[in-house]
Each structure stands twice: as C-alpha cells, then as structure tokens.
Amino acid sequence: MLKKLRSNERMRQLMAGYYMMGHSARNVAWVTSGAPVEILYAMDIYPAYPENHAALIGAAKLGPNYSEYAEKIGFSRDLCSYARCDIGCVLAQSSPIGGLPKPTFLFACNNICNTVVKWYEVLSRIFKVPLFVLDTPFVRKDVKESYIIYVRDQLVEFMDFLEKLTGEKLDDGKLQKTLMMALAGVKAYKNVLLTARNKPSPLTCFDAFINMAPIVCLRGTEYPISFYSEMKSELDERIKNGVAAVDDERIRLLWDNIPIWYQLRWLGEFFASRKACVVADTYTNAWSWMIVKDKSDILGSIAETYIYIYLNVGLERMAEAINDLIDVYDVDGVVIHSNRSCKPYSFGQYELQKMISVPSVVIEADMVDSRAFSQAQIETRLEAFLEMLT
C-alpha cells in the first residue's frame, strides 16, 4: 500500500499559488525546463512552463484528448506529446487548470532537445510574440572553455533582449542573490532525494516525481528552499520512526527517463505490492545539482550549469551518471522507460543497458499519451524482471 507524504498537499498549495501568480504578472515568459530561469526571476519576469503544464494534463489522463486536437490540424503523432498537448491546449483554448497566462515572449534552450525550438517557433507564430533561443553545445566528453564563452555571450545578448523588451535594467546584485537562492534550493532538493539511501527508503521516485515541480518552476526563489527543508524533516521523521515507503522492502530499483504521468499510481502500487522500491531516478536528479565556482563570474556559472545537464551529454556520460546513482542508492536493477515522445532521452537505451553495472529491463510507453501504453505487456516484462532479481 502506498503511503502519501504530507508534503504532497503542501506542494499542491504552493503550485496553485504559483499558477495564480502568473495571471497577475506584468511580464510572462514561456520557458523550457532546461533554461536558466534565474535570470527571469532576477528581472521579476514570471516563468510559465508548458512542459509542466503538459505533465499535469498527462496526470489528469487528458493527454490523448489534447494530442488528438493537435494531430487533427496536421501535427504528427510522432512528435513529442508535451508539444502536442501544449499546442492542442492553446488552439482548443481549454485546459484542466485554466491554461497558462499569455506570454510576453518565449525562451527556449535546446539543451534538452531540438524539438523545443520548433515547438516554440509554432507558439511564437500563434501568439505573435518574440522568441529567444539559447543554443548550448553538445558535450561528448568534457565541457570546454570555448563552450562556456559561447553560451555566456548569448546570455549577455539575452539580458540585453530582456532590458529592451521590459524597459527595466538587470541588477547584478539581484541576479547574484537569485543565483544563490537557486543554489540553496537545489541543495535542499538534493538532500530530500538522498534520504532514499536509507534502508528501507522513506520515499519512492514516484514521491519525487510528484514533488519536483517547485525546483523546476520556482528555482531562484525562496519557495523551494523552505518547501524541501520541510519535506526533508518529514522524511527524517519517517526514518527515525522506521516508516518505510514500501513495507518489507526487498528490491531497490532505479527509474530512467521521464515518468509515465498517467500511470504513476498504478506503477507505484505494482512495485510496492511486490516489495520493490524505486528509490531513485535520472529525471529528478537532473535538477539536483548546480555549478557556482566563481561568484564573480555569475554568467559563467549559469552557462556551465545549463550546458552540462543529463540530456546534453554523450552516452558514456549518461552511463557514468546512472552507475553513480546505482552506487549511491545501492540499486539492484534499473527500469528503463523507452519513451516514444522523448527521442534524446530514449535513443541509445539498448546500448546503455550494456554499460550499466546492474541488470535492467526496457518498457515501452509515452510520458503523456496513454495510447502508447499497454498495461498487460509492461506488467509481464516487469514481473519477469523482478522474479529474476529475487
């Protein structure tokens, strides 16, 4: 049986406030999840996340509805379901949460994929607002100084773009303060995830998925710092009182890829009923680190942080990250979600299987579009995998 965290309700209240805040904001940026939001908060610009909105649509089991709306007007089913849901919502002028506030401009960073560039170009034409694209070099081995210089120069251009658009001047002190709050929020979030090292774990990756929105949408504000500090206290209380997320935990697993949002409960209950706890995942851990080497070079720190993220590195680096998580959380096996929608996350997964240090299984689905989900097929694969691990 799944045990709900008290933090879940606190998170819902926090995010409800975040969404309400957007409708009264003077300037609104629609932004990709891998973009440096700290600059926006430093200029009092509200960031709205179509990806987070699409995940909520998926959790509400409305993914096919909005995807089909986009498909009927010519968008291929092979496109990212986040993009199809978002575009479908915009064109249908409906949403389970009332929709996102109209953007003043759009900000896309291609460190997560190149689909976001075309997706935001479509939105730019629909809303007739400007689009700024931050281009990040792909990291095959190491981050070179030339990469940092290249992205830092673009950040200077971006700040000039914002100042002209808003008529406001960016205050360097405020940007540094925002960056330090982002760093504190990331550390607080990381501390929450690390509680899963305990045996038995006080949380599952499904708890992490449910409660990850603040570190994405509110990074650079005080809200993630306080929220994840409270969540950490609740998890420490569980550890102290011997309360496990999964009763009689016997198998510890790692999840790779974006969650299957419309099946979080089913998957959580499936693993829990078989004494398996999914203690960590690559997705939430992508937001659990930040680089601030030199406080006098704020833009250099931002550039390096957003260049060197999980989806912007080669397969060898991905395997290193997974093997590190396997060691940190003492994982017995890996569940790899071959995600129809997210090509950068899913290409190479069968090669990745050969490079990680524990057994793994691949399940095929989609993060939002439930038409690509076969419960019977996935249940069969997972049952066989868990039986092999016991």
MOTA-V62182 format. One record per residue. RES is the residue in one small letter. SS is DSSP state (H for helix, E for strand, L for the rest). PHI is phi as a letter, one per 30 degrees, with the letter a starting at -180 (* if undefined). OMEGA is omega as a letter, one per 20 degrees, with the letter a starting at -180 (none if undefined). Layout:
((RES	SS	PHI	OMEGA) (RES	SS	PHI	OMEGA))
This chain:
((m	L	*	a) (l	L	d	r) (k	L	c	a) (k	L	d	r) (l	L	d	r) (r	L	d	a) (s	H	d	a) (n	H	e	a) (e	H	d	r) (r	H	d	r) (m	H	d	r) (r	H	d	r) (q	H	d	a) (l	H	d	a) (m	H	d	r) (a	H	d	r) (g	H	d	r) (y	H	e	a) (y	H	d	r) (m	H	d	a) (m	H	d	a) (g	H	d	a) (h	L	d	r) (s	L	c	a) (a	L	d	r) (r	L	d	r) (n	L	b	a) (v	E	b	r) (a	E	c	r) (w	E	d	a) (v	E	b	r) (t	L	d	a) (s	L	d	a) (g	L	c	a) (a	L	c	a) (p	L	d	a) (v	H	d	a) (e	H	e	a) (i	H	d	r) (l	H	d	a) (y	H	d	r) (a	H	d	r) (m	L	c	r) (d	L	h	r) (i	L	c	a) (y	E	d	r) (p	E	c	r) (a	E	c	a) (y	L	c	r) (p	H	e	r) (e	H	d	r) (n	H	d	r) (h	H	d	r) (a	H	d	r) (a	H	d	r) (l	H	d	r) (i	H	d	r) (g	H	d	r) (a	H	d	r) (a	L	d	r) (k	L	i	r) (l	L	c	a) (g	H	e	a) (p	H	d	a) (n	H	e	a) (y	H	d	r) (s	H	d	a) (e	H	d	r) (y	H	d	r) (a	H	d	a) (e	H	d	a) (k	H	d	r) (i	L	c	r) (g	L	j	r) (f	L	d	a) (s	L	d	r) (r	L	d	r) (d	L	d	r) (l	L	d	r) (c	L	e	a) (s	H	d	r) (y	H	d	a) (a	H	d	a) (r	H	d	r) (c	H	d	a) (d	H	d	r) (i	H	d	r) (g	H	d	r) (c	H	d	a) (v	H	d	a) (l	H	d	r) (a	H	d	a) (q	L	h	r) (s	L	b	a) (s	L	a	r) (p	L	d	r) (i	L	c	r) (g	L	i	r) (g	L	i	r) (l	L	d	r) (p	L	d	a) (k	L	e	a) (p	L	d	r) (t	L	d	r) (f	E	a	a) (l	E	b	a) (f	E	b	a) (a	E	c	r) (c	E	c	a) (n	L	d	r) (n	L	d	r) (i	L	c	r) (c	L	a	r) (n	L	c	r) (t	H	e	a) (v	H	e	a) (v	H	d	r) (k	H	d	r) (w	H	e	a) (y	H	d	r) (e	H	d	r) (v	H	d	r) (l	H	d	r) (s	H	d	r) (r	H	d	a) (i	H	d	a) (f	H	d	a) (k	L	h	r) (v	L	b	a) (p	E	d	r) (l	E	b	r) (f	E	c	r) (v	E	c	r) (l	E	c	a) (d	L	c	r) (t	L	c	r) (p	L	d	r) (f	L	d	a) (v	E	c	r) (r	L	d	r) (k	L	b	a) (d	L	b	r) (v	L	d	r) (k	L	d	r) (e	H	e	r) (s	H	d	r) (y	H	d	a) (i	H	d	r) (i	H	d	a) (y	H	d	a) (v	H	d	r) (r	H	e	r) (d	H	d	r) (q	H	d	r) (l	H	d	r) (v	H	d	r) (e	H	d	a) (f	H	d	r) (m	H	d	r) (d	H	d	r) (f	H	e	a) (l	H	d	a) (e	H	d	r) (k	H	d	a) (l	H	d	a) (t	H	c	a) (g	L	i	a) (e	L	c	r) (k	L	c	r) (l	L	d	r) (d	L	c	a) (d	H	d	r) (g	H	d	r) (k	H	d	r) (l	H	d	r) (q	H	d	r) (k	H	d	r) (t	H	d	r) (l	H	d	r) (m	H	d	r) (m	H	d	r) (a	H	d	r) (l	H	d	r) (a	H	d	r) (g	H	d	r) (v	H	d	r) (k	H	d	r) (a	H	d	r) (y	H	d	r) (k	H	d	r) (n	H	d	r) (v	H	d	a) (l	H	d	a) (l	H	d	r) (t	H	d	r) (a	H	d	r) (r	H	d	a) (n	L	d	r) (k	L	c	i) (p	L	d	a) (s	L	d	r) (p	L	d	r) (l	L	b	r) (t	L	c	r) (c	H	d	r) (f	H	d	r) (d	H	d	r) (a	H	d	r) (f	H	e	a) (i	H	d	a) (n	L	c	a) (m	L	d	a) (a	H	e	a) (p	H	d	a) (i	H	d	r) (v	H	d	a) (c	H	d	a) (l	L	c	r) (r	L	d	a) (g	L	j	r) (t	L	c	r) (e	L	d	a) (y	H	d	r) (p	H	d	a) (i	H	d	a) (s	H	d	a) (f	H	d	a) (y	H	d	r) (s	H	d	r) (e	H	d	r) (m	H	d	r) (k	H	d	r) (s	H	d	r) (e	H	d	r) (l	H	d	r) (d	H	d	r) (e	H	d	r) (r	H	d	a) (i	H	d	a) (k	H	d	a) (n	L	c	r) (g	L	i	r) (v	L	c	a) (a	L	c	r) (a	L	d	r) (v	L	b	a) (d	L	d	r) (d	L	h	a) (e	L	e	a) (r	L	b	a) (i	E	b	r) (r	E	c	a) (l	E	b	r) (l	E	c	r) (w	E	c	r) (d	E	c	r) (n	L	j	a) (i	L	d	r) (p	L	d	r) (i	L	c	a) (w	H	e	a) (y	H	d	a) (q	H	b	a) (l	H	e	a) (r	H	d	a) (w	H	d	r) (l	H	d	r) (g	H	e	a) (e	H	d	r) (f	H	e	a) (f	H	d	a) (a	H	d	a) (s	H	d	r) (r	L	c	r) (k	L	i	r) (a	E	c	r) (c	E	c	r) (v	E	d	a) (v	E	d	a) (a	E	a	r) (d	E	a	r) (t	H	d	a) (y	H	d	a) (t	H	d	r) (n	H	d	r) (a	L	d	r) (w	L	c	a) (s	L	c	r) (w	L	b	a) (m	L	a	a) (i	L	c	r) (v	L	b	a) (k	L	d	a) (d	L	b	a) (k	L	d	r) (s	L	d	r) (d	L	b	a) (i	H	e	a) (l	H	d	r) (g	H	d	r) (s	H	d	r) (i	H	d	a) (a	H	d	a) (e	H	d	r) (t	H	e	a) (y	H	d	r) (i	H	d	a) (y	L	c	r) (i	L	c	a) (y	H	e	a) (l	H	d	a) (n	H	c	a) (v	E	b	a) (g	L	d	a) (l	H	d	a) (e	H	d	r) (r	H	d	r) (m	H	d	r) (a	H	d	r) (e	H	d	a) (a	H	d	r) (i	H	d	a) (n	H	d	r) (d	H	d	r) (l	H	d	r) (i	H	e	a) (d	H	d	a) (v	H	d	a) (y	H	c	r) (d	L	h	a) (v	L	d	r) (d	L	c	a) (g	E	a	a) (v	E	b	r) (v	E	c	a) (i	E	c	r) (h	E	d	r) (s	E	d	a) (n	E	c	a) (r	L	e	a) (s	L	d	a) (c	L	c	a) (k	H	d	a) (p	H	d	a) (y	H	d	a) (s	H	c	r) (f	L	d	r) (g	L	i	a) (q	H	d	r) (y	H	d	r) (e	H	d	r) (l	H	e	r) (q	H	e	a) (k	H	d	a) (m	H	c	a) (i	L	c	a) (s	L	c	r) (v	L	b	r) (p	E	d	a) (s	E	b	r) (v	E	b	r) (v	E	c	r) (i	E	c	a) (e	E	c	a) (a	E	a	r) (d	L	b	a) (m	L	d	a) (v	L	b	a) (d	L	d	a) (s	H	d	r) (r	H	d	r) (a	H	c	a) (f	L	c	r) (s	L	c	a) (q	H	d	a) (a	H	d	a) (q	H	d	a) (i	H	d	r) (e	H	d	r) (t	H	d	a) (r	H	d	a) (l	H	d	r) (e	H	e	a) (a	H	d	a) (f	H	d	r) (l	H	d	r) (e	H	d	r) (m	H	d	a) (l	H	d	a) (t	L	d	none))
